[in-house]
Amino acid sequence: MKIAYFDCPSGISGDMTVASLVDAGVPVEALNEGIASLGLQAKLVASEAKRHGFRATYVTVEHEPEHAHRHLHHITDMIDASRLTPNQKELAKRIFTRLGEAEAKVHGTTIRKVHFHEVGAVDSIADIVGAAIGFDLLGVEAVVASPIPTGHGTIEIAHGRCSIPAPATAELLTGIPIAASNVEAELTTPTGAAIIGTIAQRFGPLPAMNIARIGYGAGTRELTEQPNILRLVVGETGDSSETGQVWTIETNLDDISAEVIGYAVDRLWSAGALDVTTAAIQMKKNRPGVRLTVLCNADQTEAMQQILFEETGTLGVRRWPVQRQILRRMTHTVETPWGAVEGKLAWSSDSEASFSPEYESCRRIALEHRVPLRRVYEAALQAYRGA
């Protein structure tokens, strides 16, 4: 299984993440092509840098000055209208949604009303979208990260001077292990916290792997205490499956409309749930009901519970840890008579890979070319078998 490990001794930011991906082999041209499709006049520029004597890639965003304060829906509309792949769009929107939920909680408002300051600027949008594209192109199946240092001291933000970590950063790092640091500087930004909190399945030491390549992303500041570098280690675990602990959260509902349940399910998916299911059940006094079940990582349990309480009005939820085993998998694209279809390859022990077309990719082609969805699926499977 292909795995990525983020070693964050000097924290993490959006530009450091993108730089580490570029240094690990993701073409910066591919990132710029996707960013250009957002309609922003912005471009990533990569250069070599030295931090405490160590070589790394440094990425900046070139763009015209602007003073726009965007709401979340402005940004998601830009992403939806772009030429990014469905996987890239989904990841970018999940990162921004995570940011929006943290900002809304900090400022006591709703995710619809909150507007982004620094993270709504062109350079932050380019960093987040660039990271989403880069992860998709890297093709890893699991992401692990070290504990995250925040640094200490104070920082000036749009709302005035505040302690490090900034309020939104602290909210985004809730449930994530924090590493101690004596560096008097902001090591982890809200953008970096949102990215790593969205993509990492677990946090801890470097897992066992055969290292294939390493990328080094440089931060802007030259620290006196240590190299300001984010290290991305990419390798193979050698296993066809991965076992790990996740959490199940569920509640029974019998006095709620189908529309509200559907909206709650959408919010749970947007917040990064691993799986969300509903099932018809029979409750007390012979009332029909719905069991809503969520599968998530340990650091997501509080956020998932909060969504269930807010959106369903339930009086209680149940949760317990479960062991999950997933097959080795990676993204794969095939060509059909109507265009490219994305999907996933999966391997079980001692077997050849199986290919599963992605529904959203097939749906898009079916609608664009007015052909039955099942024909697109069949063509994609045929294209794979004939490859």
HELIX and SHEET records of a PDB file:
HELIX    1   1 GLY A   14  ASP A   23  1                                  10    
HELIX    2   2 VAL A   28  ALA A   36  1                                   9    
HELIX    3   3 LEU A   72  ASP A   80  1                                   9    
HELIX    4   4 PRO A   86  HIS A  107  1                                  22    
HELIX    5   5 GLU A  118  GLY A  120  5                                   3    
HELIX    6   6 VAL A  122  LEU A  138  1                                  17    
HELIX    7   7 PRO A  167  LEU A  172  1                                   6    
HELIX    8   8 PRO A  190  ILE A  199  1                                  10    
HELIX    9   9 ALA A  258  SER A  270  1                                  13    
HELIX   10  10 LYS A  284  ASN A  286  5                                   3    
HELIX   11  11 ALA A  298  GLN A  300  5                                   3    
HELIX   12  12 THR A  301  THR A  312  1                                  12    
HELIX   13  13 TYR A  359  HIS A  369  1                                  11    
HELIX   14  14 LEU A  373  ARG A  385  1                                  13    
SHEET    1   A 5 ARG A 202  PHE A 203  0                                        
SHEET    2   A 5 ALA A 142  ALA A 145  1                                        
SHEET    3   A 5 LYS A   2  ASP A   7  1                                        
SHEET    4   A 5 ILE A 229  GLU A 236 -1                                        
SHEET    5   A 5 ASN A 210  ALA A 218 -1                                        
SHEET    1   B 2 ALA A  42  ARG A  51  0                                        
SHEET    2   B 2 PHE A  54  HIS A  63 -1                                        
SHEET    1   C 2 ILE A 148  PRO A 149  0                                        
SHEET    2   C 2 ILE A 178  ALA A 179  1                                        
SHEET    1   D 2 THR A 154  ILE A 157  0                                        
SHEET    2   D 2 GLY A 160  SER A 163 -1                                        
SHEET    1   E 6 ASP A 275  GLN A 282  0                                        
SHEET    2   E 6 PRO A 288  CYS A 296 -1                                        
SHEET    3   E 6 SER A 241  LEU A 253 -1                                        
SHEET    4   E 6 ARG A 318  THR A 336 -1                                        
SHEET    5   E 6 GLY A 339  TRP A 347 -1                                        
SHEET    6   E 6 SER A 354  PRO A 357 -1                                        
END                                                                             
